[in-house]
Amino acid sequence: MNIALINGSPRGKGSNSGALLGDLKGVLPAEVSIREFHFSKPMITDQDMKDLQNCSTWIFAFPLYVDAIPSHLLSCLGQLEQADFKRENIHIYAIVNCGFYEAKQNRHAVSMMEIWCEKAGLTWEMGIGFGAGGGLSQMKNIPLGKGPKKNLGIALAELKETILAKDSKDNLYMSMNYPRFVHKLFAEAGWRKGIKANGGKVKDLKRQL
């Protein structure tokens, strides 16, 4: 089995989408052939387009942007839709992560991937919407399935079994394993750190324009 792991984050290194794919890669069996791609620009290179066609399973991971697919990745999907290649036996999976605590916030983006598959003649199999995923890139040292990544371990284990069986399952929605108020505290701490780093003051966060 040839699997393409496609990071759809516009960020370079250290993206949460990359962290998700890294965890997934860790649970896939050694005999699986894996090719890694990073679509951070609104154009797929000719070489990546050629290499993708040699993979029967494509797994997209990307962040939620305004309840939808990031615009640069949408451009790449359009390019794939128009490309001339055999697509009958290509199976598509997607992992969408968001900074919102509620995983269901990702449902529209997952549905967009399903609709794109139908339009592009590809086989949609399963999607995962993951909530409170804004800090995943900082949790690489936490074992999958433990602590705050317990639900992520469950979700990726189910995704792995579905991929290996080339099967289809209902979309799955899960969040990190800590209460919503803790997630809120983490987010607010990040805002305070960010505004200080950019020369502002914490009290400016409460300004009304």
C-alpha positions in Angstrom: 0.0 0.0 0.0 1.3 3.4 -1.0 0.1 6.2 1.3 0.4 10.0 0.7 0.5 12.1 3.9 -0.5 15.6 2.7 0.1 18.5 5.1 -2.2 21.3 4.0 -1.0 23.9 6.6 0.3 27.2 5.2 2.9 27.2 8.0 6.4 25.8 7.5 7.8 23.7 10.3 6.0 23.2 13.6 2.4 23.1 12.3 -0.3 21.3 14.2 -1.3 19.5 11.0 2.3 18.2 10.7 2.1 17.0 14.3 -1.1 15.1 13.6 0.4 13.4 10.5 3.5 12.6 12.6 1.4 10.8 15.2 -0.5 9.0 12.4 2.8 7.9 10.8 3.8 6.5 14.1 0.9 4.1 14.2 1.0 2.9 10.6 2.8 -0.5 10.1 6.4 -0.5 8.9 5.5 -2.3 5.7 3.4 0.5 4.4 5.1 2.8 1.9 4.7 6.5 2.9 5.3 9.6 0.9 5.0 13.0 2.6 3.9 16.2 0.9 3.4 19.8 2.1 1.0 22.0 0.2 1.8 25.3 1.8 1.4 27.3 -1.5 -1.6 27.6 -3.9 0.2 25.5 -6.5 1.3 21.8 -6.6 4.6 21.2 -8.3 4.8 18.9 -11.3 6.9 16.4 -9.3 4.5 16.3 -6.4 1.6 15.8 -8.9 3.5 12.9 -10.5 4.4 11.3 -7.1 0.8 11.6 -5.8 -0.5 9.5 -8.7 1.6 6.6 -7.5 -0.2 6.6 -4.1 -3.6 4.8 -3.7 -4.4 6.5 -0.4 -4.3 10.2 0.2 -4.6 11.6 3.8 -5.0 15.3 4.1 -4.4 17.2 7.3 -5.1 20.9 7.5 -6.3 23.6 9.9 -9.8 25.1 9.9 -9.9 28.6 8.3 -13.2 30.5 8.8 -15.1 27.2 9.2 -13.7 26.0 5.8 -10.6 24.8 3.8 -7.7 27.2 3.7 -7.7 29.1 0.4 -4.3 28.0 -0.8 -5.3 24.3 -0.2 -8.6 24.9 -2.0 -6.5 26.1 -5.0 -4.5 22.9 -4.9 -7.7 20.8 -4.7 -8.9 22.6 -7.9 -5.6 21.7 -9.6 -6.0 18.1 -8.6 -9.6 18.1 -9.9 -8.5 19.3 -13.3 -5.4 17.0 -13.6 -5.4 14.1 -16.1 -4.7 10.9 -14.2 -6.5 7.6 -13.2 -8.5 8.2 -10.1 -10.9 5.4 -9.7 -8.9 3.6 -7.0 -7.7 6.5 -5.0 -9.0 6.6 -1.4 -9.3 9.9 0.5 -9.2 10.6 4.2 -9.0 14.0 6.0 -8.0 15.3 9.4 -9.2 18.8 10.1 -8.0 20.5 13.3 -9.2 23.8 14.8 -8.4 26.1 17.7 -12.0 25.9 18.9 -12.7 23.5 21.7 -15.7 22.0 20.0 -14.7 19.4 17.4 -18.0 19.7 15.5 -16.7 23.2 14.4 -14.8 21.2 11.7 -17.9 19.5 10.2 -18.4 21.9 7.3 -14.8 21.6 6.2 -15.0 17.8 6.4 -18.2 18.0 4.3 -16.4 20.2 1.7 -13.8 17.5 1.3 -16.5 14.9 0.8 -18.1 17.1 -1.9 -14.8 17.7 -3.6 -14.1 13.9 -3.8 -17.5 13.4 -5.5 -16.8 16.2 -8.0 -13.2 15.0 -8.6 -14.1 11.4 -9.1 -12.1 10.2 -6.0 -13.3 7.9 -3.3 -14.2 9.5 0.0 -13.7 7.2 3.0 -13.5 9.0 6.3 -12.9 12.3 8.1 -11.8 13.3 11.5 -12.6 16.7 13.0 -10.3 17.5 16.0 -11.0 20.2 18.5 -8.7 22.2 20.7 -5.8 21.3 18.5 -4.0 24.6 18.6 -1.3 23.3 20.9 -0.6 19.9 19.3 2.7 21.0 17.9 3.9 21.6 21.4 2.9 18.2 22.7 5.2 16.0 20.6 6.8 14.5 23.7 3.4 13.4 25.1 2.7 9.8 24.0 -0.2 9.3 21.7 -3.2 7.9 23.6 -2.0 9.4 27.0 -3.1 12.4 29.0 -4.5 15.2 26.8 -3.9 13.1 23.7 -6.0 10.1 24.8 -8.9 10.9 22.4 -6.4 11.6 19.6 -5.0 8.1 20.1 -8.5 6.6 19.8 -9.3 8.6 16.7 -6.0 7.8 14.9 -6.3 4.1 15.8 -9.7 3.9 14.2 -8.4 5.9 11.2 -5.5 3.5 10.8 -7.7 0.4 10.8 -10.0 2.0 8.2 -7.1 3.0 6.0 -5.5 -0.5 6.1 -8.9 -2.1 5.2 -9.5 0.6 2.5 -12.8 0.9 4.2 -15.3 3.7 4.8 -16.6 4.8 8.2 -18.7 7.7 9.6 -16.8 10.9 10.2 -15.4 11.1 13.8 -15.3 14.2 16.0 -13.2 14.5 19.2 -11.4 17.1 21.3 -8.3 17.2 23.5 -8.7 15.6 27.0 -8.9 18.6 29.2 -11.9 20.8 30.2 -13.1 23.7 28.1 -12.1 26.2 30.8 -8.5 24.9 30.7 -8.4 25.4 26.9 -9.7 28.9 27.4 -6.8 29.6 29.9 -4.3 28.3 27.4 -5.7 30.5 24.6 -5.7 33.6 26.7 -2.1 33.0 27.8 -1.1 32.7 24.2 -2.8 36.1 23.4 -1.0 37.8 26.2 2.3 36.4 25.1 1.6 37.4 21.5 0.7 41.0 22.2 3.7 41.5 24.4 6.0 40.1 21.7 4.5 42.6 19.3 5.1 45.6 21.5 1.6 45.9 22.9 0.2 45.7 26.4 -2.1 43.1 27.9 -4.7 45.6 28.8 -5.0 46.4 25.0 -6.7 43.1 24.6 -9.8 44.6 26.2 -9.9 47.7 24.0 -13.1 48.3 22.0 -12.8 50.0 18.7 
